[in-house]
Amino acid sequence: MKKTLERTSKMSDIGDVTNALLKFRDERDWSQFHNAKDLAIALNIESSELLELFLWKSADEPDHERIKEELADVLAFALLIANKYNFDIKEIMLKKIEKNALKYPVSKAKGNAKKYTDL
């Protein structure tokens, strides 16, 4: 539990990160290109680039710096999509965790990777 708390305390405030991202975007006049469809496509492309780092390697082999860079790209597009729809990241994440807790009760899901329909 302590590691989780340490990691959480190191995370930057989502609002600050989103504001910095929007400032970066707006200084370049890129908002005009950021419709929901293209943001979703960009998110998919960036997640594929992250996935590519693991292709044909063990889970620990990829360069951690490159993982950070690709993960930042994935998160950036996710934040831009959330901003586009005025979603509250904290709220939607907590709701999703609640929903998953119902689908994956500890008594059935602990220690296995089966999909909830197979528990």
BALUMDO-930375 format. One record per residue: residue number from 1; residue in one letter; z, y, x of N, C-alpha, C in turn. Coordinates in Angstrom, 1 decimal, decimal comma, m for minus. Last residue first. Layout:
! BALUMDO-930375
+-----+---+--------+--------+--------+--------+--------+--------+--------+--------+--------+
!   k ! r !     nZ !     nY !     nX !    caZ !    caY !    caX !     cZ !     cY !     cX !
+-----+---+--------+--------+--------+--------+--------+--------+--------+--------+--------+
! NUM ! A !      Z !      Y !      X !      Z !      Y !      X !      Z !      Y !      X !
...
+-----+---+--------+--------+--------+--------+--------+--------+--------+--------+--------+
END
This chain:
! BALUMDO-930375
+-----+---+--------+--------+--------+--------+--------+--------+--------+--------+--------+
!   k ! r !     nZ !     nY !     nX !    caZ !    caY !    caX !     cZ !     cY !     cX !
+-----+---+--------+--------+--------+--------+--------+--------+--------+--------+--------+
! 119 ! L !  m15,2 !  m15,3 !  m15,8 !  m13,8 !  m15,6 !  m15,5 !  m13,2 !  m16,5 !  m16,5 !
! 118 ! D !  m17,8 !  m14,5 !  m16,2 !  m17,6 !  m15,9 !  m15,7 !  m16,1 !  m16,2 !  m15,5 !
! 117 ! T !  m17,8 !  m11,9 !  m16,8 !  m18,3 !  m12,8 !  m17,9 !  m18,1 !  m14,3 !  m17,5 !
! 116 ! Y !  m17,0 !  m10,7 !  m14,5 !  m16,0 !  m10,8 !  m15,6 !  m16,5 !  m11,8 !  m16,7 !
! 115 ! K !  m18,1 !  m12,6 !  m11,6 !  m18,3 !  m11,6 !  m12,6 !  m17,4 !  m11,8 !  m13,8 !
! 114 ! K !  m15,9 !  m13,7 !   m9,0 !  m16,8 !  m13,9 !  m10,1 !  m16,9 !  m12,7 !  m11,0 !
! 113 ! A !  m14,4 !  m13,7 !   m6,7 !  m15,5 !  m12,6 !   m6,8 !  m16,4 !  m12,9 !   m8,0 !
! 112 ! N !  m10,8 !  m14,0 !   m6,5 !  m12,2 !  m14,5 !   m6,6 !  m13,2 !  m13,4 !   m6,9 !
! 111 ! G !   m8,3 !  m12,9 !   m6,3 !   m8,7 !  m13,8 !   m5,3 !  m10,1 !  m14,5 !   m5,5 !
! 110 ! K !   m7,8 !  m12,2 !   m9,7 !   m7,2 !  m12,2 !   m8,3 !   m7,7 !  m13,3 !   m7,4 !
! 109 ! A !   m8,7 !  m12,6 !  m12,3 !   m9,7 !  m12,1 !  m11,2 !   m9,1 !  m12,2 !   m9,8 !
! 108 ! K !   m6,7 !  m13,3 !  m14,0 !   m7,9 !  m14,1 !  m14,0 !   m8,8 !  m13,8 !  m12,7 !
! 107 ! S !   m4,6 !  m11,6 !  m13,6 !   m4,3 !  m13,0 !  m13,9 !   m5,5 !  m13,9 !  m13,8 !
! 106 ! V !   m5,8 !   m9,1 !  m13,6 !   m5,3 !   m9,7 !  m12,3 !   m5,1 !  m11,2 !  m12,5 !
! 105 ! P !   m8,8 !   m8,8 !  m15,5 !   m7,3 !   m8,8 !  m15,4 !   m6,9 !   m9,6 !  m14,2 !
! 104 ! Y !  m11,4 !   m7,3 !  m15,7 !  m10,9 !   m8,1 !  m14,6 !   m9,4 !   m8,1 !  m14,5 !
! 103 ! K !  m11,6 !   m5,7 !  m18,0 !  m12,6 !   m6,7 !  m17,7 !  m12,2 !   m7,7 !  m16,7 !
! 102 ! L !   m9,5 !   m3,9 !  m17,6 !   m9,6 !   m4,8 !  m18,8 !  m10,5 !   m5,9 !  m18,6 !
! 101 ! A !  m10,2 !   m2,8 !  m15,2 !   m8,9 !   m3,5 !  m15,3 !   m8,9 !   m4,4 !  m16,5 !
! 100 ! N !  m12,5 !   m1,4 !  m15,9 !  m12,6 !   m2,6 !  m15,1 !  m11,3 !   m3,4 !  m15,1 !
!  99 ! K !  m11,4 !    0,7 !  m17,4 !  m12,3 !   m0,2 !  m18,0 !  m12,4 !   m1,5 !  m17,2 !
!  98 ! E !   m9,9 !    2,0 !  m15,3 !   m9,2 !    1,4 !  m16,5 !  m10,1 !    0,4 !  m17,2 !
!  97 ! I !  m12,0 !    2,7 !  m13,7 !  m11,0 !    1,8 !  m13,1 !  m10,3 !    1,2 !  m14,3 !
!  96 ! K !  m13,3 !    4,5 !  m15,4 !  m14,0 !    3,3 !  m15,0 !  m13,0 !    2,3 !  m14,4 !
!  95 ! K !  m11,3 !    6,5 !  m15,6 !  m11,8 !    5,8 !  m16,8 !  m12,5 !    4,5 !  m16,4 !
!  94 ! L !  m11,3 !    7,4 !  m12,9 !  m10,1 !    6,8 !  m13,5 !  m10,4 !    6,0 !  m14,7 !
!  93 ! M !  m14,0 !    8,4 !  m12,7 !  m13,5 !    7,3 !  m11,9 !  m12,3 !    6,6 !  m12,4 !
!  92 ! I !  m13,9 !   10,5 !  m14,6 !  m14,8 !    9,4 !  m14,8 !  m14,5 !    8,2 !  m13,9 !
!  91 ! E !  m11,9 !   12,2 !  m13,5 !  m11,8 !   11,6 !  m14,8 !  m12,7 !   10,4 !  m15,0 !
!  90 ! K !  m12,9 !   12,8 !  m10,9 !  m11,6 !   12,2 !  m11,1 !  m11,5 !   11,5 !  m12,4 !
!  89 ! I !  m15,3 !   14,2 !  m11,7 !  m15,3 !   13,0 !  m10,9 !  m14,0 !   12,2 !  m11,0 !
!  88 ! D !  m16,4 !   15,4 !  m14,6 !  m15,2 !   15,5 !  m13,8 !  m15,1 !   14,1 !  m13,0 !
!  87 ! F !  m19,8 !   16,5 !  m15,0 !  m18,8 !   15,5 !  m15,1 !  m17,6 !   15,8 !  m14,2 !
!  86 ! N !  m22,0 !   18,2 !  m15,3 !  m20,7 !   18,7 !  m15,5 !  m19,6 !   17,7 !  m15,7 !
!  85 ! Y !  m24,4 !   17,2 !  m14,7 !  m24,0 !   16,9 !  m16,0 !  m22,6 !   17,4 !  m16,3 !
!  84 ! K !  m24,6 !   18,1 !  m12,0 !  m25,7 !   18,4 !  m13,0 !  m25,3 !   18,2 !  m14,4 !
!  83 ! N !  m22,4 !   17,0 !  m10,8 !  m22,4 !   18,4 !  m11,1 !  m23,4 !   18,8 !  m12,1 !
!  82 ! A !  m23,2 !   14,3 !  m10,7 !  m22,1 !   14,6 !  m11,5 !  m22,0 !   16,1 !  m11,8 !
!  81 ! I !  m25,4 !   14,7 !   m8,9 !  m25,6 !   14,2 !  m10,3 !  m24,4 !   14,6 !  m11,2 !
!  80 ! L !  m24,0 !   15,6 !   m6,7 !  m24,9 !   16,5 !   m7,3 !  m25,3 !   16,0 !   m8,7 !
!  79 ! L !  m22,5 !   13,3 !   m6,1 !  m21,8 !   14,5 !   m6,5 !  m22,7 !   15,5 !   m7,1 !
!  78 ! A !  m24,6 !   11,6 !   m5,4 !  m23,7 !   11,3 !   m6,5 !  m23,0 !   12,5 !   m7,0 !
!  77 ! F !  m25,5 !   12,9 !   m3,1 !  m26,4 !   12,8 !   m4,3 !  m25,6 !   12,4 !   m5,5 !
!  76 ! A !  m23,2 !   12,6 !   m1,4 !  m23,8 !   13,9 !   m1,7 !  m24,6 !   13,9 !   m3,0 !
!  75 ! L !  m23,0 !    9,8 !   m1,2 !  m22,0 !   10,6 !   m1,9 !  m22,5 !   12,0 !   m2,3 !
!  74 ! V !  m25,3 !    9,3 !    0,3 !  m25,1 !    8,7 !   m1,0 !  m24,1 !    9,5 !   m1,8 !
!  73 ! D !  m24,7 !   10,8 !    2,6 !  m25,9 !   11,1 !    1,8 !  m25,8 !   10,5 !    0,4 !
!  72 ! A !  m22,4 !    9,5 !    3,5 !  m22,3 !   10,9 !    3,2 !  m23,5 !   11,3 !    2,3 !
!  71 ! L !  m23,6 !    7,0 !    4,2 !  m22,6 !    7,1 !    3,1 !  m22,4 !    8,5 !    2,6 !
!  70 ! E !  m25,1 !    7,8 !    6,4 !  m25,8 !    7,3 !    5,2 !  m24,8 !    7,4 !    4,0 !
!  69 ! E !  m23,0 !    8,5 !    8,2 !  m24,1 !    9,5 !    7,8 !  m24,7 !    9,0 !    6,5 !
!  68 ! K !  m21,4 !    6,2 !    8,4 !  m20,8 !    7,4 !    7,8 !  m21,9 !    8,4 !    7,4 !
!  67 ! I !  m23,3 !    4,5 !    9,5 !  m22,8 !    4,2 !    8,2 !  m22,2 !    5,4 !    7,6 !
!  66 ! R !  m23,6 !    5,7 !   12,0 !  m24,7 !    5,7 !   11,1 !  m24,3 !    5,4 !    9,7 !
!  65 ! E !  m21,0 !    5,2 !   13,0 !  m21,5 !    6,6 !   12,8 !  m22,7 !    6,6 !   11,9 !
!  64 ! H !  m21,0 !    2,4 !   13,2 !  m20,1 !    3,0 !   12,2 !  m20,5 !    4,5 !   12,0 !
!  63 ! D !  m23,6 !    0,2 !   13,3 !  m23,1 !    1,4 !   13,9 !  m22,3 !    2,2 !   12,9 !
!  62 ! P !  m23,0 !   m3,2 !   12,2 !  m23,7 !   m1,9 !   12,2 !  m22,9 !   m0,8 !   12,8 !
!  61 ! E !  m21,2 !   m5,5 !   12,5 !  m22,2 !   m5,1 !   13,5 !  m22,8 !   m3,7 !   13,4 !
!  60 ! D !  m19,6 !   m6,4 !   10,4 !  m19,0 !   m5,5 !   11,4 !  m20,0 !   m5,0 !   12,5 !
!  59 ! A !  m21,1 !   m8,2 !    8,9 !  m20,6 !   m7,0 !    8,3 !  m20,0 !   m6,0 !    9,3 !
!  58 ! S !  m24,0 !   m9,1 !   10,9 !  m22,7 !   m9,4 !   10,3 !  m22,1 !   m8,1 !    9,7 !
!  57 ! K !  m27,4 !   m8,5 !    9,9 !  m26,3 !   m8,4 !   10,8 !  m25,0 !   m8,9 !   10,1 !
!  56 ! W !  m29,6 !   m8,3 !    8,3 !  m29,7 !   m9,2 !    9,4 !  m28,5 !   m9,1 !   10,4 !
!  55 ! L !  m28,7 !   m5,1 !    7,2 !  m29,7 !   m6,2 !    7,2 !  m29,7 !   m7,0 !    8,5 !
!  54 ! F !  m27,1 !   m2,9 !    7,3 !  m26,4 !   m4,2 !    7,4 !  m27,4 !   m5,4 !    7,4 !
!  53 ! L !  m28,7 !   m0,7 !    7,1 !  m27,9 !   m0,8 !    8,3 !  m27,3 !   m2,2 !    8,5 !
!  52 ! E !  m29,7 !   m0,9 !    4,5 !  m30,6 !   m1,4 !    5,6 !  m29,8 !   m1,5 !    6,9 !
!  51 ! L !  m27,8 !    0,3 !    3,0 !  m27,9 !   m1,1 !    2,9 !  m28,7 !   m1,7 !    4,1 !
!  50 ! L !  m28,4 !    3,0 !    3,5 !  m27,1 !    2,5 !    3,9 !  m27,2 !    0,9 !    4,0 !
!  49 ! E !  m30,9 !    3,0 !    2,3 !  m30,8 !    3,3 !    3,8 !  m29,5 !    2,8 !    4,3 !
!  48 ! S !  m30,2 !    2,6 !   m0,3 !  m31,0 !    1,6 !    0,4 !  m31,0 !    1,8 !    1,9 !
!  47 ! S !  m28,9 !    5,0 !   m0,8 !  m28,1 !    3,8 !   m0,8 !  m28,9 !    2,6 !   m0,2 !
!  46 ! E !  m31,1 !    6,7 !   m0,6 !  m30,1 !    6,8 !    0,4 !  m29,2 !    5,6 !    0,4 !
!  45 ! I !  m32,5 !    5,8 !   m2,9 !  m33,1 !    5,7 !   m1,6 !  m32,1 !    5,8 !   m0,5 !
!  44 ! N !  m30,7 !    6,4 !   m5,0 !  m31,1 !    5,1 !   m4,7 !  m31,7 !    4,9 !   m3,3 !
!  43 ! L !  m30,6 !    9,2 !   m4,7 !  m29,4 !    8,4 !   m4,5 !  m29,7 !    7,0 !   m4,2 !
!  42 ! A !  m33,2 !    9,9 !   m5,4 !  m32,7 !   10,1 !   m4,0 !  m31,5 !    9,3 !   m3,7 !
!  41 ! I !  m33,2 !    9,1 !   m8,1 !  m34,1 !    8,5 !   m7,1 !  m33,6 !    8,6 !   m5,7 !
!  40 ! A !  m31,3 !   11,0 !   m9,0 !  m31,0 !    9,6 !   m9,1 !  m31,9 !    8,7 !   m8,2 !
!  39 ! L !  m32,7 !   13,4 !   m8,5 !  m31,4 !   13,1 !   m7,8 !  m31,0 !   11,6 !   m7,9 !
!  38 ! D !  m34,8 !   13,0 !  m10,2 !  m35,1 !   13,0 !   m8,7 !  m33,8 !   12,8 !   m7,9 !
!  37 ! K !  m33,5 !   13,1 !  m12,7 !  m34,3 !   12,0 !  m12,3 !  m34,5 !   11,9 !  m10,8 !
!  36 ! A !  m32,2 !   15,7 !  m12,7 !  m31,4 !   14,4 !  m12,8 !  m32,2 !   13,2 !  m12,3 !
!  35 ! N !  m33,6 !   18,0 !  m10,3 !  m33,4 !   17,5 !  m11,7 !  m32,8 !   16,1 !  m11,6 !
!  34 ! H !  m33,8 !   19,7 !   m7,9 !  m32,7 !   18,8 !   m8,2 !  m32,5 !   18,5 !   m9,7 !
!  33 ! F !  m35,5 !   21,6 !   m7,2 !  m35,9 !   20,3 !   m7,0 !  m34,9 !   19,2 !   m7,5 !
!  32 ! Q !  m34,0 !   24,0 !   m7,6 !  m35,3 !   23,8 !   m8,3 !  m35,8 !   22,4 !   m8,3 !
!  31 ! S !  m32,2 !   23,9 !   m5,6 !  m31,7 !   23,6 !   m6,9 !  m32,9 !   23,3 !   m7,8 !
!  30 ! W !  m32,9 !   24,9 !   m3,1 !  m33,3 !   23,5 !   m3,5 !  m32,9 !   23,1 !   m4,9 !
!  29 ! D !  m32,4 !   27,2 !   m1,6 !  m33,2 !   27,3 !   m2,9 !  m33,7 !   25,9 !   m3,3 !
!  28 ! R !  m30,7 !   27,2 !    0,4 !  m32,0 !   26,8 !    0,7 !  m32,9 !   26,8 !   m0,5 !
!  27 ! E !  m28,3 !   28,0 !   m0,7 !  m28,8 !   28,8 !    0,3 !  m30,3 !   28,4 !    0,7 !
!  26 ! D !  m27,9 !   25,8 !   m2,5 !  m28,4 !   27,1 !   m3,0 !  m28,9 !   28,0 !   m1,9 !
!  25 ! R !  m27,0 !   23,7 !   m0,7 !  m28,2 !   23,6 !   m1,6 !  m28,8 !   24,9 !   m2,0 !
!  24 ! F !  m24,7 !   24,9 !    0,3 !  m25,7 !   24,4 !    1,2 !  m27,1 !   24,4 !    0,4 !
!  23 ! K !  m23,3 !   25,2 !   m2,2 !  m23,6 !   26,3 !   m1,3 !  m24,7 !   26,0 !   m0,4 !
!  22 ! L !  m23,0 !   22,5 !   m2,9 !  m23,8 !   23,4 !   m3,7 !  m24,2 !   24,7 !   m3,0 !
!  21 ! L !  m21,4 !   21,6 !   m0,8 !  m22,7 !   21,0 !   m1,0 !  m23,6 !   21,9 !   m1,8 !
!  20 ! A !  m19,1 !   23,1 !   m1,3 !  m19,8 !   23,2 !    0,0 !  m21,2 !   22,7 !   m0,1 !
!  19 ! N !  m18,4 !   22,1 !   m3,8 !  m18,7 !   23,5 !   m3,7 !  m19,5 !   23,7 !   m2,3 !
!  18 ! T !  m17,8 !   19,4 !   m3,2 !  m18,9 !   19,7 !   m4,1 !  m19,4 !   21,2 !   m3,9 !
!  17 ! V !  m15,6 !   19,8 !   m1,5 !  m16,8 !   19,1 !   m1,0 !  m18,0 !   19,5 !   m1,9 !
!  16 ! D !  m13,8 !   20,9 !   m3,4 !  m14,2 !   21,6 !   m2,1 !  m15,5 !   21,1 !   m1,6 !
!  15 ! G !  m13,6 !   18,8 !   m5,2 !  m14,1 !   20,1 !   m5,6 !  m14,6 !   20,9 !   m4,4 !
!  14 ! I !  m12,4 !   16,8 !   m3,8 !  m13,7 !   16,6 !   m4,3 !  m14,4 !   17,9 !   m4,6 !
!  13 ! D !  m10,6 !   17,3 !   m0,8 !  m10,7 !   17,6 !   m2,2 !  m12,1 !   17,5 !   m2,7 !
!  12 ! S !  m10,8 !   14,7 !    1,6 !  m10,9 !   16,1 !    1,2 !  m11,0 !   16,2 !   m0,3 !
!  11 ! M !   m8,6 !   12,1 !    2,5 !   m9,8 !   12,5 !    1,8 !   m9,7 !   14,0 !    1,4 !
!  10 ! K !   m6,1 !   11,5 !    3,5 !   m7,1 !   12,0 !    4,5 !   m8,4 !   12,5 !    3,7 !
!   9 ! S !   m4,7 !   10,4 !    1,5 !   m4,3 !   11,7 !    1,9 !   m5,3 !   12,3 !    2,9 !
!   8 ! T !   m6,0 !    8,0 !    1,2 !   m6,1 !    8,9 !    0,2 !   m5,7 !   10,3 !    0,7 !
!   7 ! R !   m5,1 !    6,7 !    3,6 !   m6,5 !    7,0 !    3,4 !   m6,7 !    8,1 !    2,3 !
!   6 ! E !   m2,4 !    6,5 !    3,0 !   m2,8 !    7,2 !    4,2 !   m4,3 !    7,6 !    4,0 !
!   5 ! L !   m2,4 !    4,8 !    0,7 !   m1,9 !    6,2 !    0,6 !   m2,3 !    7,1 !    1,8 !
!   4 ! T !   m3,5 !    2,5 !    1,9 !   m4,2 !    3,2 !    0,8 !   m3,7 !    4,6 !    0,7 !
!   3 ! K !   m1,5 !    1,8 !    3,7 !   m2,8 !    2,2 !    4,2 !   m3,6 !    2,9 !    3,1 !
!   2 ! K !    0,7 !    1,2 !    2,0 !    0,8 !    2,4 !    2,9 !   m0,6 !    2,8 !    3,4 !
!   1 ! M !    0,0 !   m1,2 !    0,8 !    0,0 !    0,0 !    0,0 !    0,0 !    1,3 !    0,9 !
+-----+---+--------+--------+--------+--------+--------+--------+--------+--------+--------+
END
